[in-house]
Amino acid sequence: MKYTNPIISGFHPDPSICRVGGDFYLVTSSFEYFPGLPLFHSTDLVHWEQIGHILSRNSQFTLTKESPNCLGIYAPTIRYHEGVYYCIVTNVGGPAGGNFFVYTTDPYGDWSDPVMLPFGGIDPSLFFDDDGKVYYSGTDTGVFIAELTLTKTTGENGIQIRCDHVGPQIYAWNGSGGNNPESPHLYKINGMYYLMLAEGGTEYCHMVTIARSQSVCGPYEACPFNPILTNRSTDLLIKAVGHADLVEDQNGNWWAVCLGIRPLGYPFRHNLGRETLLVPVTWEQGWPVMGMNGDGRVDAEIETSLLPCTPFESDRYIPGSNMVDNFDTGSMHPSWNTIYNPDHALYEFTENGLILHGNGHDLSCRDVKSLLCRRQEHFDFTARLTLTVANISGSGEAGLSIYMNNRHHYEIALTVTDQKRCLIVRRQIGSLRAVENVIEYDSDTVVLQLTGSRETYTFAYCGDGQDTPVTIGSGEAQYLTTEVGGCFTGNYIAVYATNTDAVCRQFSYEQGHPCA
């Protein structure tokens, strides 16, 4: 079978995976977006359905608004032990930050409130040893391991898990010499303990290294052919490969999930964010060997006969697939996010669609906005929004945006200029902000269209009685990239309202471009 990387496209970084029987569960970072930690399920490792979010309630976490694209929910690890699913993670920034875990007996249901842990740093991981002991590994001025005592009780409200004791931090192995050793994962395989790290920073020198020991706390012996996974200094299409997690399938074959990026071109710039990849793993002389040819590389296409080809059918959202949301279910489609913890008063489901109650915060504001956004998952895509705004005045506007952060975004919007209703196309690139086209538009309802390519984002609209979209503006894709003005996240397609009420009647996203 041949499969294509990424297996989950768009902004889905820092993947972690576990297996329960014939089912695989995978979680990725979410940074400042809510709900946090998108959760996926698969039976064949290639096709994934989104079954929800692990952090879905404001009561579980508070996102800081101090530094867009940079803070929030980092690098989760998902594990299963004795009937319980655990996800451990860091909330970076703000007084409510720190390391914690949540848990559940049903990954399709709600997860617990956080159990806070007294460790600094980032990238926590849990390891359950054969003797019942539990270990935490993390990164804080070095990679460390500490024993935890977890106590599980069962009551009328289900299970409750608490952390009763934390052992000393033992600095075990700090990698092979690359900068920013992080993302430590512990495993016990064939009686040996393995400590796997990411090194080189999550940029173009990213890599995966590993060491092993006969004791969980070391000393650890470095693999003689580290790094075991990297695409640095190659001409491969996928770059910045790293931050991996291992899993054994039900047939005894091993795999790694990791992150990587697909640049637009040269010089390298990427706008989709860090995506989730799958790599075959074999074992030689007690060490994992990664890549289709055992060369420690991640290819865009991988041919293998070892995948667990279990039939996979789903009626849930498949990431990367086309979608249509008529806003008629009374709840949010799983692909939608807000920026920061939402103010639920800004969103109202009605029989006519979803009303966005615009507050005073526009797209350039670093605060909670009346906005819904979904990941850009393809270079070539088309998004459409049917929008109705009955009353608009002053600084009110509503529209459709391609959004990287509050200082880098392009949008088409229905607004008022010189006391006339109009459509505008505006671009902001850092401190440069300009309205680039203004079209008078008298109707309350409009269909807004955004198309993307490797080179350009293009805006168009259809008015009453129109079937063919009219293009009214565009902007270069290269200026909405991590290398220009981002940090850790990818681009989103956003519907929004500012200082007005707007009714969203239908939104669609599809790969590719409409027929001419």
Secondary structure, DSSP 4 states (H G I P E B T S, - for coil): -EEES-SB-SS--S-EEEEETTEEEEE---BTEESEEEEEEESSSSS-EEEEEEE-SGGG-----SSTTTSEEEEEEEEEETTEEEEEEEEESSTT-EEEEEEES-TTSPPPPPEEE---SEEEEEEE-TTS-EEEEEESSSEEEEEEEEEEEEETTEEEEEEEEE---EE----SS-SS-EEEEEEEETTEEEEEEEES-SSTT-EEEEEEESSTT-PPEEPTT--SB--TTS--S-EEEEEEEEEE-TTS-EEEEEEEE--SSSS---SS--EEEEEEEEEETTEEEESTTSSS---SEEE-S-S-------SSB-TTS-EEE-S-SSS--TT-BEESS--GGGEEEETTEEEEE-BS--TT-SS--EEEEEE---SSEEEEEEEE-S---TT-EEEEEEEEETTEEEEEEEEEETTEEEEEEEEEETTEEEEEEEEE---SEEEEEEEE-SSEEEEEEE-TT--S-EEEEEEEGGGSSHHHH-SS---EEEEEEESSEEEEEEEEEEES----
